[in-house]
Amino acid sequence: MRRLPIRIKLTLAFAGVMAVVLVAVGMVLYLRFETDLRASVDRGLRSRAGDLTALVRQADSGLTDSGSSPLSEQGEGFAQILNEEGRVIDATAEVGRRRLLDETALAEARAGTLTLQRRGVLDEGEPTQLLATPVRAQDQALVIVVGTSLGASEESLESLRALLLVGGPAALLLASLAGYGVAAAALRPVEAMRRRAAQIEDAEPEQRLPVAAADDEIGRLGETLNAMLDRLEASLARERTFVADASHELRTPLAILKSELELALRAGRTKEELVDALRSAAEETDRLAQLAEDLLVIARSDRGRLPVRLSRVDARDLLEGVRERFIRRAEQEGRALEISAQPGIALSIDPLRMEQALGNVVDNALRYGAGPVCLAAVESDGAVELRVSDRGEGFPPAFVDQAFQRFTRADDARGRGGGGSGLGLAIVDAIARAHGGRAGARERHDGAEVWLELPKAGAEVAPVLAPSSSVPDR
């Protein structure tokens, strides 16, 4: 049964139900028809018994004195009159003087009306129904027996049985064929969707399944599958973009690394030149390692598995830790790192991940900004905003909306040869979402500011690890 097509299963189920219904209806119809026939025969016998009783009471010697029985002339049955000893006083020609009741039945008939069936009364084996009733006439206790053949009734019942036995299976067959046709028609849109789905390939991901016009379960299934295909197409496009961008970003440091190693292998190189080549190769290796780590963070966030180990951290302590990491670099560049945070602001975060996010923002501020860099923590509506701002030129207007997308850098940043991979802010956004928060950027009159909105410690933290619209999936 498990291997049968669904239309066959539906047809079998429909046929099974129809078979039960037809059998039940046939039985009810047959029993009702049989009951009506028996009741009709019984009413006829009682009517004739009443007529014969009236006739006997009017005549001294029953049927003989009154002439032939009108009932008998109409061929509607037969009759017999028995006296108290059981002797036949009068009878119709069909039965003659042969007594219709035995001693037991005669005794019961003297006590009250009796109905019984017998065979062989008229023709051999033919069933008949008798009705015997006592009557008092001419100072005698008589028993009137009337009867009729059940042959016609049996023939009617036999005809009905034959009709049901032949017509029932025929009706079941027709109903099953109709059920198969209905099932096939209902599943035709599903088959059309299956054939179209088999034709969809990676080279043509824009194809969609045909959806029926009817607003039913199959139509909604088609719409749901098309929506899934939309998501898969978008995911495939992001995957290809991700691979292309990652390949582009990896190509440059690999090319530089190869060039430095080839130069180091040339004959006649001095010790200082070899050291410089190796130092440059080490720097490119560090850049490749950092890029690989960034790609791993993005990939984990895409799959909803960016690990975070939450603990209670004071916001000012967190900012102080980030400041300590970058203070020497800032001093070398003649920049100041300032902190603005009230004591007592607590966060429920993963310190290492959050330091990584803030470090990326501070690195961007030192790389592309100007003036002092300010790290601030501000409470707002049950949340905490961690802000990193500088007094540089800020983000280009067209870049703010896509600043947190992967491999995206402002044109001036590219022109200055900052060497970034364009993943820093994308990682910031992924880490913020892993903590149940969000990240964004805003322009200020004196520079630019990047912020992370995070739940306060004690608030319910519901990390959202699935990718959002601000950071495209792979």
C-alpha positions as CSV (number, residue, x, y, z in Angstrom):
1,M,0.0,0.0,0.0
2,R,2.8,2.4,0.7
3,R,4.1,2.1,-2.8
4,L,0.8,2.8,-4.5
5,P,0.2,6.2,-6.1
6,I,-1.8,8.6,-4.0
7,R,-4.6,8.7,-6.6
8,I,-5.0,4.9,-6.3
9,K,-5.0,5.1,-2.5
10,L,-7.7,7.8,-2.7
11,T,-9.7,5.7,-5.1
12,L,-9.5,2.6,-2.9
13,A,-10.5,4.6,0.1
14,F,-13.4,6.1,-1.8
15,A,-14.4,2.7,-3.1
16,G,-14.3,1.2,0.4
17,V,-16.5,3.9,1.8
18,M,-18.9,3.6,-1.2
19,A,-19.0,-0.2,-0.8
20,V,-20.0,0.2,2.9
21,V,-22.7,2.8,2.0
22,L,-24.1,0.7,-0.9
23,V,-24.3,-2.5,1.3
24,A,-26.0,-0.6,4.1
25,V,-28.5,1.1,1.7
26,G,-29.1,-2.2,-0.1
27,M,-29.8,-4.0,3.2
28,V,-32.1,-1.3,4.4
29,L,-33.9,-1.2,1.1
30,Y,-34.3,-5.0,0.9
31,L,-35.5,-5.3,4.5
32,R,-38.0,-2.5,4.1
33,F,-39.3,-3.9,0.9
34,E,-39.7,-7.4,2.5
35,T,-41.4,-5.9,5.5
36,D,-43.8,-4.0,3.3
37,L,-44.6,-7.1,1.3
38,R,-45.3,-9.1,4.4
39,A,-47.5,-6.4,5.8
40,S,-49.4,-6.1,2.5
41,V,-50.0,-9.9,2.5
42,D,-51.1,-9.8,6.2
43,R,-53.5,-7.0,5.5
44,G,-55.0,-8.9,2.6
45,L,-55.5,-12.0,4.6
46,R,-57.1,-10.1,7.5
47,S,-59.4,-8.4,5.1
48,R,-60.5,-11.7,3.5
49,A,-60.9,-13.3,6.9
50,G,-63.2,-10.4,7.9
51,D,-65.3,-10.8,4.7
52,L,-65.5,-14.6,5.2
53,T,-66.5,-14.2,8.9
54,A,-69.3,-11.9,7.9
55,L,-70.4,-14.4,5.2
56,V,-70.3,-17.3,7.6
57,R,-72.4,-15.5,10.1
58,Q,-75.1,-14.7,7.5
59,A,-75.4,-18.3,6.2
60,D,-76.4,-21.5,8.0
61,S,-73.8,-23.7,6.4
62,G,-71.1,-21.2,5.3
63,L,-69.7,-21.3,1.8
64,T,-72.1,-24.0,0.5
65,D,-75.3,-22.1,1.2
66,S,-73.9,-18.7,0.1
67,G,-72.6,-19.9,-3.3
68,S,-69.1,-19.7,-4.4
69,S,-66.8,-17.3,-2.6
70,P,-66.3,-14.0,-4.4
71,L,-62.7,-14.0,-3.1
72,S,-62.0,-17.3,-4.6
73,E,-63.4,-16.2,-7.9
74,Q,-61.0,-13.3,-8.0
75,G,-58.1,-15.6,-7.6
76,E,-56.9,-13.7,-4.6
77,G,-56.3,-16.8,-2.4
78,F,-58.0,-19.8,-0.8
79,A,-60.1,-20.4,2.3
80,Q,-61.3,-23.2,4.6
81,I,-63.8,-23.5,7.5
82,L,-63.2,-26.0,10.3
83,N,-65.6,-26.9,13.0
84,E,-64.7,-27.4,16.6
85,E,-63.5,-31.0,16.1
86,G,-61.3,-29.9,13.2
87,R,-63.5,-31.3,10.4
88,V,-63.6,-29.4,7.1
89,I,-67.0,-27.9,6.7
90,D,-66.3,-25.9,3.6
91,A,-63.3,-25.0,1.5
92,T,-62.4,-23.4,-1.8
93,A,-61.5,-25.6,-4.7
94,E,-57.7,-24.9,-4.4
95,V,-57.4,-26.9,-1.1
96,G,-60.5,-29.1,-1.2
97,R,-61.1,-31.2,1.9
98,R,-57.5,-31.4,3.0
99,R,-57.3,-29.8,6.4
100,L,-54.8,-26.9,6.5
101,L,-54.1,-26.9,10.2
102,D,-52.7,-29.6,12.3
103,E,-53.9,-30.3,15.8
104,T,-51.4,-27.9,17.5
105,A,-52.2,-25.1,15.1
106,L,-55.9,-25.8,15.4
107,A,-55.7,-25.6,19.2
108,E,-53.9,-22.2,19.0
109,A,-56.4,-20.9,16.4
110,R,-59.4,-21.7,18.7
111,A,-57.7,-19.5,21.3
112,G,-57.0,-16.5,19.0
113,T,-55.9,-15.4,15.6
114,L,-52.9,-17.3,14.3
115,T,-50.6,-16.5,11.4
116,L,-48.2,-19.1,10.0
117,Q,-46.3,-20.1,6.9
118,R,-46.3,-23.5,5.2
119,R,-45.0,-25.1,2.0
120,G,-46.8,-27.5,-0.2
121,V,-50.3,-26.3,0.5
122,L,-51.0,-25.5,-3.2
123,D,-47.9,-26.5,-5.3
124,E,-45.1,-28.7,-4.2
125,G,-42.5,-26.5,-2.3
126,E,-44.4,-23.2,-2.9
127,P,-44.6,-21.1,0.3
128,T,-48.0,-19.9,1.5
129,Q,-49.1,-17.8,4.4
130,L,-52.2,-18.8,6.5
131,L,-54.3,-16.8,8.8
132,A,-56.7,-18.7,11.2
133,T,-59.2,-17.0,13.4
134,P,-62.0,-18.3,15.6
135,V,-65.6,-17.3,14.9
136,R,-69.0,-18.0,16.6
137,A,-71.8,-18.6,14.1
138,Q,-75.1,-20.6,14.2
139,D,-74.2,-21.7,17.8
140,Q,-71.0,-23.3,16.6
141,A,-67.4,-22.6,17.4
142,L,-65.7,-22.5,14.0
143,V,-62.2,-21.7,12.7
144,I,-61.8,-19.8,9.5
145,V,-58.6,-20.3,7.7
146,V,-57.6,-18.0,4.8
147,G,-54.3,-18.2,2.8
148,T,-52.5,-16.9,-0.1
149,S,-49.4,-17.9,-2.1
150,L,-46.2,-16.2,-1.3
151,G,-44.8,-17.0,-4.7
152,A,-45.3,-13.5,-6.2
153,S,-43.7,-12.0,-3.1
154,E,-40.7,-14.4,-3.2
155,E,-40.3,-13.5,-6.9
156,S,-40.3,-9.8,-6.1
157,L,-37.7,-10.3,-3.4
158,E,-35.6,-12.4,-5.7
159,S,-35.8,-9.8,-8.4
160,L,-34.8,-7.1,-5.9
161,R,-31.8,-9.3,-4.7
162,A,-30.7,-9.8,-8.2
163,L,-31.0,-6.1,-8.9
164,L,-28.9,-5.2,-5.8
165,L,-26.3,-7.9,-6.5
166,V,-25.9,-6.7,-10.1
167,G,-26.5,-3.0,-9.7
168,G,-24.5,-2.6,-6.5
169,P,-21.2,-3.7,-8.0
170,A,-21.9,-1.7,-11.2
171,A,-22.7,1.4,-9.2
172,L,-19.6,0.8,-7.1
173,L,-17.5,0.5,-10.2
174,L,-18.9,3.7,-11.7
175,A,-18.4,5.5,-8.5
176,S,-14.8,4.3,-8.2
177,L,-14.0,5.4,-11.8
178,A,-15.6,8.8,-11.0
179,G,-13.5,8.9,-7.8
180,Y,-10.3,8.1,-9.7
181,G,-11.1,10.8,-12.2
182,V,-11.8,13.3,-9.4
183,A,-8.5,12.4,-7.7
184,A,-6.6,12.6,-10.9
185,A,-8.1,16.0,-11.7
186,A,-7.4,17.2,-8.2
187,L,-3.7,16.0,-8.3
188,R,-3.1,17.3,-11.9
189,P,-1.8,20.7,-10.6
190,V,0.6,18.8,-8.2
191,E,1.9,16.8,-11.1
192,A,2.4,20.0,-13.2
193,M,4.3,21.5,-10.3
194,R,6.4,18.3,-10.0
195,R,7.3,18.4,-13.7
196,R,8.2,22.0,-13.5
197,A,10.3,21.4,-10.4
198,A,12.2,18.7,-12.2
199,Q,13.1,21.2,-14.9
200,I,14.4,23.9,-12.6
201,E,18.2,24.0,-12.6
202,D,20.9,26.1,-11.0
203,A,21.4,27.8,-14.4
204,E,17.8,29.0,-14.4
205,P,16.9,29.6,-10.7
206,E,14.3,32.2,-11.7
207,Q,11.8,29.6,-12.9
208,R,8.7,29.1,-10.7
209,L,6.1,26.4,-10.2
210,P,2.7,26.8,-11.9
211,V,0.0,27.8,-9.4
212,A,-3.7,27.0,-9.9
213,A,-6.1,29.9,-9.9
214,A,-8.3,28.3,-7.2
215,D,-7.6,29.5,-3.7
216,D,-7.3,26.0,-2.2
217,E,-4.8,23.9,-0.4
218,I,-2.9,23.0,-3.6
219,G,-2.8,26.6,-4.7
220,R,-1.5,27.7,-1.3
221,L,1.1,24.9,-1.5
222,G,2.3,26.2,-4.9
223,E,2.5,29.7,-3.5
224,T,4.5,28.5,-0.5
225,L,6.9,26.5,-2.7
226,N,7.4,29.5,-4.9
227,A,8.2,31.6,-1.9
228,M,10.7,29.0,-0.8
229,L,12.2,29.1,-4.3
230,D,12.5,32.9,-4.1
231,R,14.4,32.5,-0.8
232,L,16.6,29.8,-2.3
233,E,17.3,31.9,-5.4
234,A,18.2,34.9,-3.2
235,S,20.4,32.6,-1.1
236,L,22.1,31.2,-4.2
237,A,22.7,34.7,-5.5
238,R,24.2,35.7,-2.1
239,E,26.3,32.6,-2.0
240,R,27.7,33.3,-5.5
241,T,28.3,36.9,-4.5
242,F,30.0,35.8,-1.3
243,V,32.3,33.4,-3.1
244,A,33.1,36.0,-5.7
245,D,33.9,38.7,-3.1
246,A,35.8,36.3,-0.9
247,S,37.9,35.2,-3.9
248,H,38.6,38.8,-4.9
249,E,39.6,39.7,-1.4
250,L,41.9,36.6,-1.1
251,R,43.5,37.1,-4.5
252,T,45.3,40.4,-3.5
253,P,47.1,39.2,-0.4
254,L,48.0,35.9,-2.0
255,A,49.4,37.7,-5.0
256,I,51.4,40.0,-2.8
257,L,52.6,37.0,-0.7
258,K,53.7,35.2,-3.8
259,S,55.6,38.2,-5.1
260,E,57.4,38.8,-1.9
261,L,58.5,35.1,-1.7
262,E,59.6,35.2,-5.4
263,L,61.7,38.3,-4.7
264,A,63.2,36.7,-1.6
265,L,64.2,33.7,-3.7
266,R,66.1,35.8,-6.3
267,A,69.9,35.5,-6.2
268,G,71.9,38.4,-4.9
269,R,69.4,39.6,-2.3
270,T,70.9,41.2,0.8
271,K,70.0,40.2,4.3
272,E,68.0,43.4,4.8
273,E,66.0,42.8,1.7
274,L,65.3,39.2,2.7
275,V,64.1,40.4,6.1
276,D,61.9,43.0,4.6
277,A,60.4,40.4,2.2
278,L,59.8,38.0,5.0
279,R,58.3,40.7,7.1
280,S,55.9,41.7,4.3
281,A,55.0,38.1,3.7
282,A,54.2,37.7,7.5
283,E,52.0,40.8,7.3
284,E,50.1,39.4,4.3
285,T,49.8,36.0,6.2
286,D,48.3,37.8,9.2
287,R,45.9,39.6,6.8
288,L,44.9,36.2,5.3
289,A,44.4,34.7,8.8
290,Q,42.3,37.7,9.9
291,L,40.2,37.5,6.7
292,A,39.7,33.7,7.2
293,E,38.5,34.4,10.8
294,D,36.2,37.1,9.6
295,L,34.7,34.8,6.9
296,L,34.2,32.1,9.6
297,V,32.3,34.5,11.8
298,I,30.1,35.5,8.9
299,A,29.5,31.9,7.9
300,R,28.5,30.9,11.4
301,S,26.2,33.8,11.8
302,D,24.5,32.9,8.5
303,R,23.8,29.4,9.8
304,G,22.5,30.7,13.1
305,R,25.4,29.1,15.0
306,L,27.5,32.1,16.1
307,P,28.5,31.0,19.6
308,V,28.1,33.5,22.4
309,R,28.8,32.9,26.1
310,L,26.9,35.5,28.1
311,S,28.1,36.9,31.3
312,R,27.4,40.1,33.3
313,V,29.9,42.8,32.3
314,D,30.1,46.4,33.3
315,A,29.9,48.6,30.2
316,R,32.7,51.0,31.3
317,D,35.1,48.0,32.0
318,L,34.3,46.7,28.5
319,L,35.1,50.1,26.9
320,E,38.3,50.4,29.0
321,G,39.4,47.0,27.7
322,V,38.9,48.0,24.1
323,R,40.8,51.3,24.8
324,E,43.7,49.5,26.2
325,R,44.0,47.4,23.0
326,F,44.2,50.5,20.7
327,I,45.8,53.2,22.9
328,R,49.4,52.6,21.6
329,R,48.2,52.7,18.0
330,A,46.2,55.9,18.7
331,E,49.2,57.6,20.3
332,Q,51.4,56.7,17.4
333,E,48.9,58.4,15.1
334,G,48.5,61.4,17.4
335,R,44.9,60.5,18.2
336,A,43.1,60.4,21.5
337,L,40.8,57.6,22.7
338,E,38.1,58.9,25.1
339,I,35.6,57.0,27.2
340,S,32.2,58.3,28.2
341,A,30.1,55.9,30.4
342,Q,28.3,56.2,33.7
343,P,29.3,53.6,36.2
344,G,26.8,50.8,37.0
345,I,25.6,50.2,33.4
346,A,25.7,46.4,33.2
347,L,25.4,44.2,30.1
348,S,24.7,40.5,29.5
349,I,27.2,39.8,26.7
350,D,30.0,37.6,25.5
351,P,33.0,39.9,26.4
352,L,35.3,38.4,23.7
353,R,32.8,38.8,20.9
354,M,31.8,42.3,22.0
355,E,35.4,43.4,22.2
356,Q,35.9,42.0,18.7
357,A,32.9,44.0,17.4
358,L,34.0,47.3,19.1
359,G,37.6,46.6,18.0
360,N,36.4,46.5,14.4
361,V,34.6,49.8,14.8
362,V,37.6,51.5,16.5
363,D,39.9,50.1,13.9
364,N,37.8,51.7,11.2
365,A,37.6,55.0,13.1
366,L,41.5,55.1,13.4
367,R,41.9,54.0,9.8
368,Y,39.5,56.3,8.0
369,G,38.4,58.9,10.6
370,A,40.1,61.9,12.1
371,G,40.4,63.6,15.5
372,P,39.7,61.9,18.8
373,V,37.8,58.6,19.0
374,C,35.1,58.5,21.6
375,L,33.7,55.2,23.1
376,A,30.4,55.8,25.0
377,A,27.7,53.8,26.7
378,V,24.3,55.3,27.0
379,E,21.1,53.8,28.6
380,S,17.9,54.2,26.5
381,D,14.5,52.6,27.0
382,G,15.7,49.4,28.8
383,A,18.6,49.0,26.4
384,V,22.2,50.1,26.2
385,E,23.8,51.8,23.3
386,L,27.6,51.4,22.8
387,R,28.7,54.2,20.5
388,V,32.0,54.8,18.7
389,S,32.4,58.2,17.1
390,D,35.1,60.3,15.5
391,R,35.4,63.7,13.9
392,G,36.4,62.7,10.4
393,E,34.6,63.2,7.1
394,G,32.0,60.6,8.0
395,F,30.3,58.2,5.7
396,P,29.4,59.2,2.2
397,P,25.6,59.7,2.0
398,A,25.1,56.8,-0.4
399,F,27.2,54.5,1.7
400,V,25.3,54.6,5.1
401,D,22.5,52.3,4.0
402,Q,25.0,49.6,2.8
403,A,27.8,50.1,5.4
404,F,27.0,46.8,7.1
405,Q,26.9,44.7,4.0
406,R,29.8,42.4,3.3
407,F,32.8,43.4,1.3
408,T,31.5,46.9,1.1
409,R,33.9,49.9,1.5
410,A,33.4,53.5,0.7
411,D,35.2,54.7,-2.4
412,D,37.5,57.0,-0.5
413,A,38.5,54.2,1.8
414,R,39.5,52.1,-1.2
415,G,41.3,55.1,-2.7
416,R,43.3,55.5,0.4
417,G,44.4,51.9,0.3
418,G,43.3,51.1,3.8
419,G,43.6,47.4,3.1
420,G,40.4,46.4,4.8
421,S,38.3,43.5,3.5
422,G,34.9,45.2,3.9
423,L,33.8,42.7,6.5
424,G,34.4,44.7,9.7
425,L,31.0,46.2,10.1
426,A,29.3,43.1,8.8
427,I,30.8,41.2,11.7
428,V,29.7,44.0,14.1
429,D,26.1,43.5,12.9
430,A,26.3,39.7,13.2
431,I,27.7,39.9,16.8
432,A,25.0,42.4,17.8
433,R,22.3,40.2,16.4
434,A,23.7,37.2,18.2
435,H,23.2,39.1,21.4
436,G,19.6,39.9,20.6
437,G,20.5,43.5,19.6
438,R,21.2,45.4,16.4
439,A,23.8,47.8,14.9
440,G,23.7,50.9,12.8
441,A,25.5,54.0,11.8
442,R,24.5,57.7,11.7
443,E,26.0,60.9,10.5
444,R,26.8,63.7,12.9
445,H,27.5,67.4,12.3
446,D,31.1,66.8,13.4
447,G,31.8,63.3,12.1
448,A,30.3,59.8,12.1
449,E,29.0,57.4,14.7
450,V,28.5,53.6,14.8
451,W,26.3,52.2,17.5
452,L,25.3,48.8,18.9
453,E,22.0,48.5,20.8
454,L,22.1,45.7,23.4
455,P,19.8,44.5,26.2
456,K,20.7,45.5,29.7
457,A,21.7,42.8,32.1
458,G,18.7,41.3,33.7
459,A,16.5,41.9,30.6
460,E,15.3,39.0,28.7
461,V,17.9,38.3,26.0
462,A,16.6,36.5,22.9
463,P,19.5,36.2,20.5
464,V,18.5,36.3,16.9
465,L,21.1,34.2,15.1
466,A,19.5,34.1,11.7
467,P,20.8,36.7,9.2
468,S,18.9,39.9,8.8
469,S,18.4,42.2,5.8
470,S,21.3,44.4,6.8
471,V,23.8,41.7,6.3
472,P,23.1,39.5,3.2
473,D,23.4,35.8,3.7
474,R,26.0,33.7,1.9
